[in-house]
Amino acid sequence: MASDSYNRPVRILITGANGQVGRELVSQAGADTFFEVVGLTRRQLDITHEQDIARRLDEYRPDYVINCAAFNRADAAEKQRQHCFRLNAEAVQRLGRACAERNIPLLHLSTDYVFDGHYASGYSENDAVRPLGAYGESKWQGEELLRRTHPRHIILRVSWVFSGGGHNFLIRSLEQARRDTELAAVDDRRGCPTAAADVARVLVAILKQLSCGADAWGTYHYCGAEVTTRYAFCEAIIATASQYEALKVERLVPVSSKDFPTEAERPATSVLKCKKLLSTFGIRQRPWRNELVDVIRHHYERF
Ligand SMILES: NC(=O)c1ccc[n+]([C@@H]2O[C@H](COP(=O)([O-])OP(=O)(O)OC[C@H]3O[C@@H](n4cnc5c(N)ncnc54)[C@H](OP(=O)(O)O)[C@@H]3O)[C@@H](O)[C@H]2O)c1
């Protein structure tokens, strides 16, 4: 940050501001006087357009850019490979280059899907990647292009992001539980659900420390505490939502991922180890079960 900027809030520009993490970040950072927030939706800044990026960066002159824009649908990515790579890889490189040219640090989100899921004990930042599908591959390529383009970056890999809106496992499970008496969920895929609000909390904490001079660029992992399965996560969603609404579902059936074919192969165990984030920034994992209670309460308060 320039020396004349110490007496004013830290200006952050958030791309993909209408997504799960984008919305939470705009809301949390926006409520904090430490920050001045510019949240841009896809309509306001399409990150696949190089000229739009340059125009917005020069218009707002942010101290930091946080990229929450992505093509996130793993199955759709198999059929829309080109679009997926254009957004998750090429656009990230363009954004990185534009930020580097203006000396603006870039915080970027990535995913557990860069791993193949064969390490039952979980993955550290230095473990070898081997994405199983187009989505994971495009996110890995985006990471690598950013590393080469802009040294002052943070890549935060997160997993199983959920919130009370948008497209995610929680919303899909709730919709099905309202419609059907029986619901099936995979019980041989393990991971850590992470509330979008919790990801936003972590980004805010990182941004504050960077703004205070922390020189800690690089790649980090974050996910909610407690490893679980899709089945157990779904069970927790239904149990919590049942306190607010009489759901139609009567039975939750555990199924093997083999009996639940999807377009994209998914990692069997995508647990992210979060020690580096703790030792560098002092940021602890929060239990996803607590976050889930808050998310579902807010979800019902809104409707
Ligand atoms: N969701 C997960 O389970 C998960 C897991 C691991 C990692 N992540 C990573 O976490 C990050 C945030 O995920 P999320 O769940 O918040 O995603 P999300 O809800 O799908 O939000 C992505 C946002 O990007 C916007 N977008 C799409 N194309 C764009 C473009 N060309 N220019 C600008 N914005 C564009 C979308 O706009 P519209 O609203 O107009 O579509 C959407 O608002 C992503 O990097 C993702 O890869 C997510």
Ligand as a Chemical Component Dictionary entry (heavy atoms), coordinates in Angstrom:
data_LIG
# 
_chem_comp.id                   LIG 
_chem_comp.type                 NON-POLYMER 
_chem_comp.pdbx_formal_charge   0 
_chem_comp.three_letter_code    LIG 
# 
loop_
_chem_comp_atom.comp_id 
_chem_comp_atom.atom_id 
_chem_comp_atom.alt_atom_id 
_chem_comp_atom.type_symbol 
_chem_comp_atom.charge 
_chem_comp_atom.model_Cartn_x 
_chem_comp_atom.model_Cartn_y 
_chem_comp_atom.model_Cartn_z 
_chem_comp_atom.pdbx_ordinal 
LIG N1  N1  N 0  -18.665 -24.195 -4.171  1  
LIG C1  C1  C 0  -17.805 -25.078 -3.707  2  
LIG O1  O1  O 0  -18.177 -26.140 -3.183  3  
LIG C2  C2  C 0  -16.327 -24.812 -3.792  4  
LIG C3  C3  C 0  -15.446 -25.779 -3.314  5  
LIG C4  C4  C 0  -14.080 -25.543 -3.391  6  
LIG C5  C5  C 0  -13.609 -24.360 -3.926  7  
LIG N2  N2  N 1  -14.479 -23.435 -4.388  8  
LIG C6  C6  C 0  -13.926 -22.197 -4.982  9  
LIG O2  O2  O 0  -14.354 -21.093 -4.212  10 
LIG C7  C7  C 0  -14.554 -19.954 -5.060  11 
LIG C8  C8  C 0  -15.927 -19.345 -4.813  12 
LIG O3  O3  O 0  -16.901 -20.353 -5.012  13 
LIG P1  P1  P 0  -18.445 -20.074 -4.827  14 
LIG O4  O4  O 0  -19.048 -21.331 -4.342  15 
LIG O5  O5  O -1 -18.644 -18.796 -4.114  16 
LIG O6  O6  O 0  -18.867 -19.887 -6.373  17 
LIG P2  P2  P 0  -20.257 -19.428 -6.966  18 
LIG O7  O7  O 0  -21.291 -19.310 -5.929  19 
LIG O8  O8  O 0  -20.507 -20.288 -8.165  20 
LIG O9  O9  O 0  -19.906 -17.959 -7.470  21 
LIG C9  C9  C 0  -19.106 -17.730 -8.569  22 
LIG C10 C10 C 0  -19.464 -16.358 -9.097  23 
LIG O10 O10 O 0  -18.649 -16.117 -10.237 24 
LIG C11 C11 C 0  -19.441 -15.364 -11.125 25 
LIG N3  N3  N 0  -18.926 -15.443 -12.481 26 
LIG C12 C12 C 0  -19.102 -16.424 -13.395 27 
LIG N4  N4  N 0  -18.479 -16.103 -14.543 28 
LIG C13 C13 C 0  -17.912 -14.890 -14.348 29 
LIG C14 C14 C 0  -17.157 -14.012 -15.165 30 
LIG N5  N5  N 0  -16.842 -14.327 -16.423 31 
LIG N6  N6  N 0  -16.725 -12.841 -14.633 32 
LIG C15 C15 C 0  -17.054 -12.504 -13.365 33 
LIG N7  N7  N 0  -17.779 -13.275 -12.557 34 
LIG C16 C16 C 0  -18.194 -14.464 -13.033 35 
LIG C17 C17 C 0  -20.823 -15.967 -11.026 36 
LIG O11 O11 O 0  -21.733 -15.035 -11.521 37 
LIG P3  P3  P 0  -23.296 -15.353 -11.704 38 
LIG O12 O12 O 0  -23.862 -15.204 -10.313 39 
LIG O13 O13 O 0  -23.740 -14.324 -12.656 40 
LIG O14 O14 O 0  -23.371 -16.757 -12.229 41 
LIG C18 C18 C 0  -20.935 -16.217 -9.539  42 
LIG O15 O15 O 0  -21.526 -15.132 -8.888  43 
LIG C19 C19 C 0  -14.318 -20.451 -6.492  44 
LIG O16 O16 O 0  -12.996 -20.122 -6.876  45 
LIG C20 C20 C 0  -14.446 -21.950 -6.384  46 
LIG O17 O17 O 0  -13.686 -22.613 -7.367  47 
LIG C21 C21 C 0  -15.836 -23.612 -4.316  48 
# 
loop_
_chem_comp_bond.comp_id 
_chem_comp_bond.atom_id_1 
_chem_comp_bond.atom_id_2 
_chem_comp_bond.value_order 
_chem_comp_bond.pdbx_ordinal 
LIG N1  C1  SING 1  
LIG C1  O1  DOUB 2  
LIG C1  C2  SING 3  
LIG C2  C3  SING 4  
LIG C2  C21 DOUB 5  
LIG C3  C4  DOUB 6  
LIG C4  C5  SING 7  
LIG C5  N2  DOUB 8  
LIG N2  C6  SING 9  
LIG N2  C21 SING 10 
LIG C6  O2  SING 11 
LIG C6  C20 SING 12 
LIG O2  C7  SING 13 
LIG C7  C8  SING 14 
LIG C7  C19 SING 15 
LIG C8  O3  SING 16 
LIG O3  P1  SING 17 
LIG P1  O4  DOUB 18 
LIG P1  O5  SING 19 
LIG P1  O6  SING 20 
LIG O6  P2  SING 21 
LIG P2  O7  DOUB 22 
LIG P2  O8  SING 23 
LIG P2  O9  SING 24 
LIG O9  C9  SING 25 
LIG C9  C10 SING 26 
LIG C10 O10 SING 27 
LIG C10 C18 SING 28 
LIG O10 C11 SING 29 
LIG C11 N3  SING 30 
LIG C11 C17 SING 31 
LIG N3  C12 SING 32 
LIG N3  C16 SING 33 
LIG C12 N4  DOUB 34 
LIG N4  C13 SING 35 
LIG C13 C14 SING 36 
LIG C13 C16 DOUB 37 
LIG C14 N5  SING 38 
LIG C14 N6  DOUB 39 
LIG N6  C15 SING 40 
LIG C15 N7  DOUB 41 
LIG N7  C16 SING 42 
LIG C17 O11 SING 43 
LIG C17 C18 SING 44 
LIG O11 P3  SING 45 
LIG P3  O12 DOUB 46 
LIG P3  O13 SING 47 
LIG P3  O14 SING 48 
LIG C18 O15 SING 49 
LIG C19 O16 SING 50 
LIG C19 C20 SING 51 
LIG C20 O17 SING 52 
# 
